[in-house]
């Protein structure tokens, strides 16, 4: 809380001093803006990776973020985002399925009430942008820091965009790097000193388990984009990204069960043969484009397509269509539909299919073959005159969206997002 108050005080002081500007140029951002975001995500499913591809995937996540943008002068803007995300998860609770209520029978299909059932992620992301005098070029620099119980990440990046051809064409490129450090949380039965007199099975439970030696992960991303006004009513853009990840790409608490080993149980819970093990390198290459078509004063068509491939064997197609409907000067409706299909990774195996002799294996259904549909509806309110006030800030916009996501492997999710933007007077 002290950090947050100090952060707000610093931004307020910067806002006061930034008002002194003798430049005659039109500002990139006329006044300070504050954006508040809230989202809720809830899902259900029966293929939890924590329990080897079976078990409850019930999860809820509530996130909130504050974004403050301040004009430092006519050309420069400083933006800072702080946020927190808190979740509870039935599957992650089964990292240790035996630390909950004494009356509960351990099972992958029921949640433990232990400490591993919930976590919080906090993040801070500052961004600085500088625009050229003619407003055709923009330079961006940004940073990122985030932390949760078993993970810490720090990152930085930058970008450049330039408009030409009478501002009908824009090219952009950017790059980011992230350096992550994991604190591995292994399934309870694979930790040193585990013993439970209730273990049943043929023989003795002695898994050949070794923890990860290197717990770092580095990510490098490059993006290149081209946007073009194709006519009075059509705008198009294309992009290509290249992402390289190195280090610990496995999730240490996701169990795997082998076909060629004996099964051992405590109550209704099967003990792990090993954890997910994936290559320490992954190269991703998404390529896509957008086309926006202005039909008339009421309807606009916004289309999006992306093709994705990586060297783990995953190939995917994603298509999205949104049709903003202008109901009035203040209200716009946003119906949208998204389709996604992908192939399975080379290392994905259902429960009890992988062999203990394999080098790489996972039972995470996010890496399986599936199709997904997402239907959504949003409504946006624009307070053109910013009549609604909170202190010295006027309401600029309110955006509410709801979506339903359904996957062919049985995962279903509900998503709600609410965003509000206020501008300084």
Secondary structure, 3 states (H helix, E strand, C coil): CHHHHHHHHHHHHHHHHCCCCCCCCCCCCCCCEEEEEEEEEEEECCECHHHCCCECCCEEEEEEEEEEEEECCCCEEEEEEEEEEEEEEHHHHHHHCCCCCCCCCCECCCCCCCHHHEEEEEEEEEEEEEECCCCCEEEEEEEEEEEECCEEEEEEEEEEEEEECCCCEEEEEEEEEEEEEECCCCCHHHCCCCCCCCCECCCCCCCCCCCCCCCEEEEEEEEEEEEEECCCCEEEEEEEEEEEEEECCCCCCCEECCCCCCCCEECEEECCCEECECCCEEEEEEEEEEEEEECCCCEEEEEEEEEEEECCCCEEEEEEEEEEEECCCCEEEEEEEEEEEECCCCCECCCCCCCCCCCCEECCHHHCCEEEEEEEEEEEEECCCCCCEECCEEEEEEEEEEEEEEECCCCEEEEEEEEEEEEEC
